[in-house]
Amino acid sequence: MNLGINTGVTFAWALTTLFAFWPLILLAPIGWRRSPTIVGFLALWGFLALIGLIARSTGLPGIHVIPEPLNTVLFLVAGAVLLLLAILSRRRS
């Protein structure tokens, strides 16, 4: 039975919408019960990067909380800062 719903388009739209809220999602490790580690933030950033790549490859327009290209620049800068902090924390240990 066809309900006229394209699952692929719906999934792509959901990923695009999820990626639009990356600044809020990236703060999620702060609320975790255990103390947040830089590795948790970095892993979450990597997961969001994967979602962003999949969402962009669909070419569908989505919700934008931060306008492009500022959104992409801020996302990449956040990843670079997290990677730098992870490297510095490894050296301190």
C-alpha positions as CSV (number, residue, x, y, z in Angstrom):
1,M,0.0,0.0,0.0
2,N,1.5,3.3,-1.0
3,L,0.6,6.3,1.2
4,G,2.5,8.8,-1.0
5,I,5.4,9.1,1.5
6,N,8.9,8.9,0.2
7,T,10.9,7.4,3.1
8,G,14.2,8.5,1.6
9,V,13.2,12.2,1.4
10,T,11.7,12.1,4.9
11,F,14.9,10.6,6.3
12,A,17.0,13.2,4.5
13,W,14.8,16.0,5.8
14,A,15.0,14.6,9.3
15,L,18.9,14.6,9.1
16,T,19.0,18.1,7.7
17,T,16.7,19.3,10.5
18,L,18.8,17.5,13.1
19,F,22.0,19.0,11.8
20,A,20.5,22.5,11.9
21,F,20.5,22.3,15.7
22,W,24.2,21.1,16.0
23,P,25.1,24.0,18.4
24,L,22.6,22.7,21.0
25,I,23.3,19.0,20.4
26,L,27.0,19.6,20.8
27,L,26.4,20.9,24.3
28,A,24.6,17.6,25.3
29,P,27.7,16.1,27.0
30,I,27.5,18.8,29.6
31,G,24.3,17.3,31.0
32,W,25.6,13.7,31.0
33,R,25.7,12.1,34.5
34,R,29.4,11.4,34.4
35,S,31.7,14.3,34.0
36,P,31.9,15.3,30.3
37,T,35.2,14.6,28.6
38,I,36.7,16.2,25.6
39,V,36.5,12.7,23.9
40,G,32.7,12.7,24.3
41,F,32.5,16.1,22.7
42,L,34.8,15.1,19.9
43,A,32.9,11.9,19.3
44,L,29.6,13.8,19.2
45,W,31.1,16.3,16.8
46,G,32.2,13.5,14.5
47,F,28.7,12.0,14.5
48,L,27.3,15.4,13.7
49,A,29.8,15.8,10.9
50,L,28.7,12.4,9.4
51,I,25.0,13.5,9.7
52,G,25.9,16.8,8.0
53,L,27.7,15.1,5.1
54,I,24.7,12.8,4.5
55,A,22.3,15.7,4.8
56,R,24.3,17.9,2.3
57,S,24.6,15.0,-0.2
58,T,20.9,14.9,-0.6
59,G,20.7,18.5,-1.8
60,L,17.4,19.1,-0.1
61,P,16.8,22.5,1.5
62,G,16.4,22.3,5.2
63,I,16.0,24.4,8.3
64,H,18.9,26.8,9.0
65,V,19.3,28.2,12.5
66,I,22.5,29.9,11.5
67,P,22.7,31.1,7.9
68,E,25.2,29.6,5.5
69,P,28.2,29.8,5.0
70,L,28.6,31.0,8.6
71,N,27.0,27.7,9.8
72,T,29.7,25.6,8.1
73,V,32.5,27.8,9.2
74,L,31.4,27.7,12.9
75,F,30.9,24.0,12.7
76,L,34.4,23.4,11.3
77,V,36.0,25.8,13.8
78,A,34.2,24.0,16.7
79,G,35.7,20.7,15.5
80,A,39.2,22.2,15.2
81,V,38.9,23.6,18.7
82,L,37.8,20.3,20.1
83,L,40.6,18.5,18.3
84,L,43.1,21.0,19.6
85,L,41.8,20.6,23.2
86,A,41.9,16.8,22.8
87,I,45.6,17.0,21.7
88,L,46.5,19.4,24.5
89,S,44.8,17.2,27.2
90,R,46.7,14.2,25.9
91,R,50.0,16.0,26.2
92,R,49.2,17.1,29.8
93,S,48.5,13.5,30.9
